[in-house]
Amino acid sequence: MLPATYAQSEKSTARLLRDVAHPDALREISESQIAQVLRADPQLIDLWFARGSDQRISGGWGVEGAEDDYRVQSFSDGVCLHFGDKVEACAAFVIRYVSHIAHRSVSSSS
């Protein structure tokens, strides 16, 4: 939902996150819960992958790959996680991406 809303909005990702949930609430969401949503609506996976491919400049998290080789990577510190399943990679990316944006948003508003 977030990547589709972002594409149709002039709001930043951080603003969209503040609109839908308090940053502390985001910490309660698990990768398995996100994976469940992604499996129920596979179109979201492509939207998240598109969002994850343009994060190099921001120093955030990105996601890329094909077939059974997917990478979730931090462009700020080089951490790279490997997955054999696209849904699991996407869920891992979403958790890290949202956490990164929420953390930056809270830090900049303090």
C-alpha positions in Angstrom: 0.0 0.0 0.0 2.7 2.5 0.9 4.5 2.4 -2.4 1.3 2.8 -4.3 0.2 5.8 -2.1 3.7 7.3 -2.5 3.5 7.1 -6.3 0.1 8.9 -6.3 1.0 11.5 -3.7 3.3 14.5 -3.3 4.0 13.5 0.3 7.3 12.0 1.4 7.6 8.5 2.7 8.2 9.8 6.2 5.0 11.9 6.0 3.0 9.0 4.8 4.3 6.8 7.6 3.4 9.5 10.2 -0.1 9.6 8.7 -0.7 5.8 9.1 1.1 4.9 12.3 3.1 6.2 15.3 6.8 5.1 14.9 6.5 2.9 18.0 3.6 1.0 16.4 5.8 0.2 13.4 8.2 -1.7 15.6 5.5 -4.2 16.5 5.1 -5.4 12.9 7.0 -8.5 12.0 8.6 -9.7 8.8 6.3 -12.7 8.8 3.2 -10.5 9.1 4.5 -8.4 6.1 5.2 -11.6 4.1 1.7 -12.7 4.8 0.3 -9.5 3.3 2.7 -9.7 0.3 1.6 -13.3 -0.4 -2.0 -12.2 -0.3 -1.4 -9.3 -2.7 1.7 -10.1 -4.9 1.4 -6.8 -6.8 2.7 -5.1 -3.7 6.0 -7.0 -4.1 6.7 -5.3 -7.5 5.8 -1.9 -6.0 8.2 -2.4 -3.1 11.0 -3.7 -5.4 10.6 -0.6 -7.5 10.7 1.6 -4.4 13.7 -0.3 -3.1 15.7 0.1 -6.3 16.1 3.9 -5.9 17.5 4.1 -2.4 21.2 4.3 -3.2 21.4 8.0 -3.0 19.4 8.3 0.3 21.7 5.9 2.1 18.8 3.8 3.0 17.9 0.1 2.3 17.4 -1.4 -1.1 16.3 -4.7 -2.5 17.1 -6.3 -5.8 17.6 -9.7 -7.4 16.0 -12.4 -9.5 14.9 -16.0 -9.4 16.4 -17.4 -6.1 19.0 -14.7 -5.4 17.7 -11.6 -3.7 19.6 -9.1 -1.8 18.5 -6.6 0.9 21.3 -4.1 1.3 22.0 -1.0 3.5 23.6 1.7 1.4 24.8 3.5 4.4 26.9 0.7 6.0 27.1 -2.0 3.4 25.2 -4.7 5.3 23.9 -7.2 2.8 21.3 -9.9 3.5 20.7 -12.8 1.0 17.4 -14.6 0.4 16.3 -17.3 -1.8 12.6 -16.2 -1.7 11.4 -13.0 -3.2 8.6 -12.6 -0.7 10.9 -13.0 2.3 13.4 -10.6 0.8 10.7 -8.1 0.2 9.4 -8.4 3.8 12.9 -8.0 5.1 13.4 -4.9 3.0 10.0 -3.4 4.1 10.9 -3.7 7.8 14.3 -2.1 7.3 13.2 0.6 4.9 10.2 1.6 7.1 12.4 1.6 10.2 15.1 3.6 8.5 12.6 6.2 7.3 10.7 6.4 10.7 14.0 6.7 12.6 15.2 9.5 10.3 11.8 11.2 10.6 11.9 11.1 14.4 15.5 12.2 14.6 14.8 15.2 12.3 11.7 16.3 14.3 13.5 16.2 17.6 
